[in-house]
Amino acid sequence: MRGPALPLARRAGAGLGLGLGRAAGQDPGQLEKKAKGKLQKQICQVVLDHFEKQYTAELGDAWSTVRDVLTSPWCWQHAVLLNRFSQSPGLESSLAEQGYRPAFPAALPYLPAAFRCYSRAAPGRFPAQKHQPGRLKEYYLLNAASLLPVLALEVKDGERVLDLCAAPGGKSVAMLQCACPGYFHCNEYDDLRSRWLEQTIESFIPDPVINLITVSKLDGRQIGDLQPEFYDKVLVDAPCSNDRSWLFSADPQQAVLRLMQRKELSSLQFQLLRSAVEALRPGGSLVYSTCTLSRAENSDVINLILSSCSNVVPVDISGMARGVSQEFTFLSGMQQHELLVLPEKGRAWGPIVLWSWFFSSVLAGDRNLVSTCGVRREKQKGWRQAL
């Protein structure tokens, strides 16, 4: 069995502070008043105008509801993902007292018993925990929709897993709540974000499990060549034009530059996804996700991959969508292998987009799926010139 193509740097020491959240227990009215007072100053009008034009065309009537949530931070919600490696006896009862309930029902196709996440309809955050070297945090605060790509990937014990664009580390932590991979590679190219990732892992994962984790700062576009056909599961949570954060760009000039560079992101995303395809073993599974509504960064990138690789087989994730339909709002008209979470008041999760596929060893033109156990994926003749 082929191992990693080169030695990768192990987890380093402490890095950036996470700075998560304001304390729970603040009066919602005061929180809303405070947020509204700053709203006009915070929203970047040039970004909002750009989104208004683009998303009205792409989402139609759904955009007005999404816009109301994205521009109203006082209604944003945060879920609490419990850390199975650092359990607190009174934590779940404390969450229940404050109106938190399990965020995901037991009816999901894949929901490991150790995976426990809580949310509530009311906005605000549970108190954040500061990073303390040598002490594990008990929970991670996050947007509940960001856990859907993790559940779609269905990581199992002993598998070789790659989180291609891992920082800040929430999805890596979530995958480790589901299973214990035999080899877990967390990659982050950006130096600053890589240190953030390292600290997240240090804050949530004990030493015995950390020994199974490799953290690298490789260019994700090269990993497919460095470790071809090596991984059982790959998550590509791609760099994207994050709609929530871009709307509150503090520097208008930076916002204009971001919007100018936005069209270049789809090329990067395609190259990262193509690398992930090459890194995946025959029969392995891949999930692609972003936190933008942009069609150019979502369905256009996916269609490019589907037309460039004959061995891509979409996976039906509509069962997962049905299982969480009470907790999340999805854009209608999507295909069975794709989901787009639309935030709305009371269910202010997302935006998150995800696609799921696996790879077969079927040759081009052969429509019959065959077992890939022990079968090496047929080498592609070469990628078509998609970009």
N, C-alpha and C positions, 0 to 999 in steps of 0.2 A: 504494500500500500504506500502510495506516494505521500511524503511528508511535506512540510512547508518548504518553499523554494529557497528561503534564506532566513537566518536568525532575525527575530524581531525583538524590539526593546520591551522589557518587562515593565510593569507598573512602576512609576516613579513616586516621589514623595508628595507632600501636600502641595496644592496649587491654589486656584482662585477660590474665594468665598462664594457660596451659591446665592446668598442674599434672597432666599425665598420667602415671600409672603409677609403680610401684616397679621398681627395677632387676631384670632377669632374673638368673638365677644363684643366687637365694636358695634354700636347701634347702626343698623342698616340705613336708617334715615340720615344719620350724620355722615356715613360713608358716601351715600348718594349725593348729599349736598356738597360735600368736599370735592367729589369727583366732577360734579356738574360745574362747580366754580372754576375748575381748571380746564374744562373740556375744550372751550374755544381756543385756548392758548395751546393745548396739546395737539389737537388734530392738525395735520399738515394738509392744507387745502389743495395743494397741487397734486398730492397723492389721491385724496378723496375725489377730485375731479377726474383724474385718470381712471380710477376704479369705477366711478359712476358711468363713464362712457363704455368701458370694456365690459363690465359685468351686467349692465343692463342689456347689452347685446347677447352675452353668453348665457345668462341665467333667466332673463325675462323678469316676470313678476316676483320671482323668489328673491331677487337682489334687494328689494326694498326692506324685506324682513331681516335679511342678513346684515345689511348696512346699519340698521337700527341697533343691532347687537354689537357689531364691531366698533361702532362709535360711542358705545355706552359702557365704559369699563366698570361702572358700578353694578352692572347686572351679570358680569362674568362669574363663572363658577369654577371651583377647583376640587378635584377628587383627591382622596387620600389612599395611596397604595401602601399596604402594610408590608414591612420587611420580615420575611419568615426567619431570617437569621438573627433577629433581635426583637423578640416578642415582649410586649408589656402587658401584664395581666389585666390592668384596668383600662387599656386603650379603647377596646371595642365598646365597652359600656359607656365610656366618655363620649365616643362618637355618637352612639345611639341617643344619649341625652341631648345632644345638640342637633338632632334631626337627621343624622347620617344613616343611610341604609345601604346594603350591598348594591354596587353599581351594575353588576352583571348577573343575570339569572342563571340558575343551574341548568337550564335547557339548552345552553350553547353546545355546539358540536365539540368544542375544545375548551375546557375550563378546569385546569388542575386544582385539586383541593387546597394546595398551599397558596394559590393565587387569590388574594383577598383585597378588594378595593371598595371603598365607600364614597358615596356622594350624597348631596342633598339638593333640593330645588332652589333653596335660598342662595343668594350670591355670597361672596366672601371666602376667606381662607381659614382653615384650621391653623393653629399656631405653628410657625416654622421652627425647625431645629437647626441650630448652628453646627457647623463642622467642628468636631473635636478629635484630634489625632488619637488613634487607639480606641475610640469608642464608636460603636455602630449606631447609626440613626434607626429609629423605629418605623419611620414611614417617609414616603416621598410624595410631595404635592405636585399635581400635574393636571393637564386637561384630559378628562377621561377618554376623549376620542383618540388620543395618541396611543392608547392601549390596544385599539382595534388591529393595527398592523401586527402587533405582537401575538394576539390571539389567532390571527389569520395564518401566521407562520407555523404554528403548532410545533414548537420545539420539543424534542423528546430527550430523555436521559441518554448520555453517551454520544450524541451527535456532534459533528463538527460544524460550528456556527460562525458566520461572519456578519458583524454589524459594520457595514462599509463606511458609513458617515455617522459615527456613534455619539459625538458630543451633543448635548451636555451629559448624556449617559442614562437618561430616564428609561429608554426602551431596553438598553442593555440590562439595567437593574430589573426591569419587568420580566425579561426573558429568564433571568436567573431565579425569579419567583416561581416560574413554571416548571423548570427542569434543571438538571445539572449536566451541561454539555461535556463531552469528553475533551473537547478543545474549543475554546471561545476566543475569537479574534475580534477585538474592538479597535477600529481604525479611525483616526481623525487627522486630517492633513494640516489643519490650521494649528499653529503652535499654542496660541492662547487657549483655544477651545480644547486642545489636547490635554492641557494641564487641568482644565475644568473637569474633563472626563476622568482623569486619573483620580482626582479628589472625590468625585462622585462614587467611583468604585471603592475607594478606600473607606468612604463613609458608610457603605451599605453591605459590603461583602467581606466575610471572615477569611482569614489566611488560608485555610485548607482549600477553599473554593477559588481564591485569588490565584493559587498556584496553577489553576487550569486556564487562566486568562492571560492573553497576550495583548498588550496595548502598543499600537504602532502609529507612526506619523507618516505613512506612505501616501503617495498620490493614488487615490482610489482608482484612477483610470489605468493604473499599471498592475493592480493586484491580479487581474485575470491572467496576465502573462506570467507573473511571478509564481502563482499557485493555481495552475489550470486544473479544472475538474476535481477540486479537493474538498469542497464543502457540501454538507448535506442540506443546510439551510442558509439563506442569505437574505438579510434585510438591507434595502437601500432606502433609507430615510433621507432623501436627497436635499442638498442645499436648494433653497427656493426663495421666491419673493414673498416672505412671510407677511400676509395681509394684515394681521393684527398689529404687529410691531411697526410696519411701514406707515400705517395710518397716523402713528404718533411720533414720526421722525422729528427730532428737535431742531435739526438744521435743514431748512428748506433747500439750500444748495446741494446738500448731500442727498436729499430726497430726489431732486431733479436728476442727479447723476445716477442714482439707483434705477430710476425709471428708464433712463437711456440705456443702461446696461442690462435691463431686464430681459431683453430679447436674446441675450447671449446665454442666459441660464439654461435654456432648453438644449443647447449644444453640449454643455457640461453634463447635464442630467443624462442625456443619451449616451455619452461616453462612459459615465459611471455605471449605467445600467448594462451597457455592453460588456464592460469589464466583469460585472457581477455574473453575467451569463457564462462567460468563459471560466469563472472560478467555481461554478456549480457543477457537481457531479451529475451523471445521468440519473434521472429519477429524483433528483433533489428539488427542493421548493424555494421559490423566491417571492418576496413581497416588495413592491415599490410603493412609497408613500411620500406625500408632501403636505405642507400646511398652507397651501395657496389654492385659490379658486381658479387660477389661470388655466384656460384650456391648452395654451401653448406649452405649459410645463407639465401637463397631466396627460390628457388623451392623445395629444399630438405626439408626445414622446413615446407613449405606449404603442401607438399605431406604427411609428417608425421602427420600433424593436420587432413588432410582430411581422412586419414586412421584410425585416432584415435577417431573421433567424427562423428557419423552418422547423426547428426542434422545440419551439415554445408552445406549450399546451396550457391554455387558460384553465384555472381552477374555479369551480363554482363556489362562491362564498355567500350566496344569497341566504343559506341557512343561518349563518351568523347574523346577517342583517335582520332576518325575521326574529331571531332570539333577543335582539337588543332594540327592537323597534319602539318599545315604550320609553327607552332612555335617550334615543338619538333620532334626529330627523335627517332623512336621506333624500338627496335629489332624485326625483323619479326619472325613469327612462334610461337608467344606466344598464350596462350589460351585467351578466351574472358573475363575472370575475372582477367587477369594479364597484366601489362605493365612494360616495361623496357626502360627508357629514356637513350639514348646513346648521349653523348656530341660530337658535331662536330663544326668546326670553322664556326662562323656566327650564330650558334645555340648551344652554348657551355653550355647547361643546363644538369644537371644530373652529375653522374649517380643517378637515382632514380628508385627503383622498388616498385610496389604496387600491392596488391591483395585485392579484395573486396568480402565479403560474407554477407549473413544474416542467421539467425537461425530460423528454423521452429520447430514446436512441433510434427512433423511427427515421428512416431515410426520407428525403423529400419525395413526395408523391405517394407514400404509403400511409394510408389513413387508419390502419389498424394499430392500436397501441399494444405494445408488447412489454413483458416484464423486463425491467432494466437491472434486476439484481445480478451483480457480477458482470454486467455488460458495459463495456467502455463506450462512451458516446462517440458516434461517428464524427470525425473532424469536419468542420465546415469547410467548404471550398474557399471561403473568404467572405467577409462582410461586404454587402453591397454598399456603394457610395451613397449613404443616406444623407450625409451632411457635407 
